[in-house]
Amino acid sequence: MIEYITVAHCFLHRSPDSRDFALGQEIGTAIFLIKANASVHFSNGVWYGNKRGDGKKSWPKEEAVGYTVNAVDAKETLLDRNGFEDLIKLKDIKYLNLEGCPYVDDHCLASLVHIRDSLTHLNVNRCDSITENGLATLHKLRKLERLNMSDVPKVKYPKLVAAMLEEALPNLRVNIISQLVEKRMKKRERKEEAEKSQGIDSDLGQKQSVS
């Protein structure tokens, strides 16, 4: 595990390959993110990367020229502040998923001000390195509508931070659900489904006996 993290982290500290930018800045940056195990969505309606989760990556080519990246799913990648230097060059990003990224820190969140004119949805669930200081900088993201910030261990007062952000950004709604609460909700849903299924079976049994 240590070796894997070292190799992947070393990649993110390298300069992007200039050959990847032959088709332009947008595609070159997208390729860099895909190499870091993220998936990207272009405005042509196509996801590139490993969105299917089968280990096979798809790459943007000539068909993506002239289109822009409007969503990045970097869930559980090793994206860090070096990778963010390239990420923030994508000026049309609306949706950004950073859930479970261990190296995303306050500096990364502060740099999102460079895409404040486009970003509407942000997920920082389980980002262990962010604090209240980083979340406070999000008040500059004037178009932000949804923020998921569950299970951020270094944030001592998440509800207070959420209230302050929602006050600063009237269109923003913050979601805070701990893993414990989420597990309880799923358990309750499974129980309700089981009870509903039993009820259907019972009804069918009664109909059959009547017939």
C-alpha positions in Angstrom: 0.0 0.0 0.0 2.8 2.4 0.8 4.5 1.7 -2.5 1.3 2.3 -4.4 0.7 5.7 -2.7 4.3 6.7 -3.3 4.2 5.9 -7.1 0.8 7.6 -7.5 1.8 10.6 -5.5 5.1 11.0 -7.5 3.0 11.1 -10.7 0.9 14.0 -9.4 4.2 15.9 -8.6 5.3 15.6 -12.2 4.6 18.2 -14.9 1.9 17.1 -17.3 3.1 15.5 -20.5 3.2 18.2 -23.2 2.2 15.6 -25.8 -1.2 15.3 -24.1 -1.9 18.9 -24.9 -1.7 18.5 -28.7 -5.5 18.8 -28.9 -5.6 21.8 -26.5 -5.6 22.8 -22.9 -9.0 21.3 -22.0 -8.2 17.8 -23.4 -4.6 17.9 -22.0 -5.8 18.7 -18.5 -8.5 16.1 -18.7 -5.9 13.4 -19.7 -3.8 14.5 -16.8 -6.7 14.0 -14.4 -7.6 10.6 -16.0 -4.1 9.4 -15.5 -4.6 10.3 -11.8 -7.6 7.9 -11.8 -10.3 10.6 -12.0 -13.1 10.6 -14.5 -14.1 13.7 -16.5 -17.4 14.7 -18.3 -17.2 16.9 -21.4 -20.0 19.2 -22.6 -20.5 16.8 -25.5 -22.2 14.6 -23.0 -19.5 11.9 -22.7 -17.7 10.7 -19.6 -14.0 9.8 -20.1 -11.8 7.8 -17.7 -12.9 4.8 -15.7 -16.5 5.8 -14.9 -17.8 2.2 -15.4 -15.3 0.9 -12.7 -14.1 -2.0 -14.9 -10.5 -0.9 -15.0 -10.7 0.2 -18.6 -10.1 3.9 -19.3 -11.5 5.9 -22.2 -9.6 9.0 -23.4 -10.8 12.2 -25.0 -9.7 12.5 -28.6 -10.6 14.6 -31.7 -14.3 14.2 -31.0 -13.9 16.3 -27.8 -12.1 19.2 -29.5 -14.1 22.4 -29.0 -16.0 21.1 -26.0 -15.2 21.8 -22.3 -15.0 19.8 -19.1 -18.1 20.4 -16.9 -17.7 17.7 -14.3 -14.8 15.9 -12.6 -15.2 12.8 -10.4 -12.0 12.5 -8.5 -13.5 10.3 -5.7 -10.8 8.5 -3.6 -7.9 9.6 -5.8 -4.6 11.0 -4.6 -5.3 14.5 -6.1 -3.4 17.2 -4.1 -2.5 20.8 -4.4 -0.1 20.1 -7.3 -3.0 18.5 -9.2 -5.2 21.4 -8.4 -2.9 23.7 -10.2 -4.1 22.0 -13.4 -7.7 21.3 -12.3 -8.5 25.0 -11.8 -7.5 25.7 -15.4 -10.8 24.1 -16.4 -13.0 27.2 -16.2 -16.4 25.5 -17.0 -16.5 22.9 -14.2 -19.9 22.8 -12.5 -19.7 19.5 -10.6 -16.6 18.4 -8.6 -16.5 15.3 -6.5 -13.5 15.1 -4.1 -15.0 12.5 -1.7 -12.4 10.5 0.1 -9.4 12.4 -1.3 -6.8 12.2 1.6 -4.5 15.0 0.2 -7.2 17.6 -0.6 -6.5 20.3 2.1 -7.4 23.9 2.9 -5.0 25.2 0.2 -6.9 23.1 -2.4 -10.3 24.5 -1.3 -9.0 28.0 -1.3 -7.8 27.6 -4.9 -11.3 26.8 -6.1 -11.9 30.6 -6.2 -10.4 30.4 -9.7 -13.5 28.5 -10.9 -16.0 30.5 -8.8 -17.9 31.6 -11.9 -18.9 28.0 -12.9 -18.8 25.6 -9.8 -22.3 24.8 -8.5 -21.8 21.4 -6.9 -19.0 20.3 -4.6 -18.5 17.1 -2.6 -15.8 17.0 0.1 -17.2 14.1 2.1 -14.4 12.1 4.0 -11.7 14.6 3.1 -9.6 14.1 6.2 -7.2 17.0 5.7 -9.6 19.9 5.4 -10.5 22.2 8.4 -12.9 25.0 9.1 -10.4 27.4 7.6 -10.6 25.7 4.2 -14.4 25.5 4.2 -14.6 29.2 5.2 -13.0 30.1 1.8 -15.9 28.5 0.0 -18.0 31.6 0.7 -16.3 33.1 -2.4 -17.9 30.5 -4.7 -20.9 32.7 -5.6 -22.6 30.1 -7.8 -22.3 27.2 -5.4 -25.7 25.5 -4.8 -24.9 22.2 -3.2 -22.1 21.2 -0.8 -21.6 17.8 0.7 -19.3 17.8 3.8 -20.1 14.7 5.8 -17.5 13.0 7.9 -14.7 15.6 7.9 -12.9 14.7 11.1 -10.8 17.9 11.5 -14.0 20.1 11.3 -15.2 20.3 14.9 -18.3 22.3 14.3 -19.7 21.3 10.9 -23.2 22.5 11.6 -22.0 26.0 12.5 -19.8 26.1 9.3 -22.8 25.0 7.2 -25.0 27.7 8.7 -22.4 30.4 8.1 -21.9 29.3 4.4 -25.6 29.1 3.8 -26.0 32.6 5.2 -23.2 34.0 3.0 -24.6 32.1 -0.1 -28.4 32.3 -0.2 -28.7 29.7 -3.0 -26.5 27.1 -1.2 -27.7 24.0 0.6 -25.2 22.0 2.7 -25.6 18.3 3.3 -24.1 16.8 6.5 -24.8 13.2 7.1 -22.4 11.1 9.2 -21.6 7.6 8.1 -23.3 6.3 11.2 -26.5 8.1 10.3 -26.2 6.9 6.7 -25.9 3.3 7.8 -29.0 3.6 10.1 -30.9 5.1 7.2 -29.9 2.3 4.8 -30.8 -0.3 7.5 -34.2 1.3 8.0 -34.8 1.3 4.2 -33.9 -2.4 4.0 -36.2 -3.2 6.9 -39.1 -1.3 5.2 -38.4 -3.0 1.9 -38.5 -6.4 3.7 -41.7 -5.6 5.4 -43.3 -4.4 2.2 -42.1 -7.6 0.4 -43.6 -9.8 3.2 -46.9 -7.8 2.9 -47.1 -8.5 -0.9 -46.3 -12.2 -0.4 -49.1 -12.4 2.3 -51.6 -10.7 -0.1 -50.7 -13.0 -2.9 -51.1 -16.0 -0.6 -54.6 -14.8 0.4 -55.6 -14.3 -3.2 -54.4 -17.8 -4.1 -56.4 -19.4 -1.3 -59.5 -17.5 -2.3 -59.2 -18.6 -5.9 
